[in-house]
Amino acid sequence: MLAAAVLAVDTAAAPGPPRWETVDTVVESLSDDRVDITVRDHYIYVFSPRPVTAKLFTILGQPVTQAQLPSGTSRLRIDARGIYILKVGSLTRRITI
């Protein structure tokens, strides 16, 4: 009975899936159709001049997160190091954290 209570506490304390957040930045001279992806300090930054769907998968193809990103710059914090596949609109990139 005690083990079940401890398990319930650990499950409740576990964080949810990573979430995209909008970032206020200025990106210079990108064309209208270009999507820019940058990885820095455990964050994935995506700039798009129009709203796009972003999907992140593990290297094994398991979904990590999916979101509709607004136009502008959005970022996603990834704590677990590894190799991921990021699909933003029709663009697919390998991401290493």
C-alpha positions, -999 to +999 in steps of 0.1 A: +000+000+000+029+024+008+045+016-026+013+027-044+012+060-026+049+067-035+042+058-071+013+082-072+034+110-058+062+104-084+037+104-113+020+136-101+054+154-098+065+143-134+066+172-158+043+172-188+055+173-224+076+202-235+057+233-247+064+259-274+065+295-263+065+327-284+097+348-282+099+385-291+129+388-314+138+406-346+151+384-374+168+403-402+162+398-439+144+365-442+124+359-474+086+354-472+088+316-475+119+308-454+116+290-421+147+294-399+156+267-372+183+273-346+194+252-316+211+268-287+213+261-249+187+233-249+163+254-268+150+249-304+141+283-320+118+284-350+112+315-370+084+315-396+068+344-414+034+326-413+017+302-389+030+266-392+026+232-376+056+219-357+061+183-348+091+170-328+099+132-328+126+112-311+151+095-334+130+064-331+100+082-344+081+086-311+062+119-309+075+143-283+053+173-290+031+189-317+018+225-319+005+251-343+031+279-341+021+316-348+041+337-372+073+350-357+098+333-334+089+304-311+111+283-289+109+249-272+131+238-242+144+202-245+161+189-213+170+154-226+201+153-247+198+133-279+189+134-316+154+145-327+135+150-359+117+183-363+090+189-389+080+225-394+054+228-422+070+209-452+106+213-438+122+183-419+154+187-400+176+165-377+182+183-344+210+174-320+208+186-284 
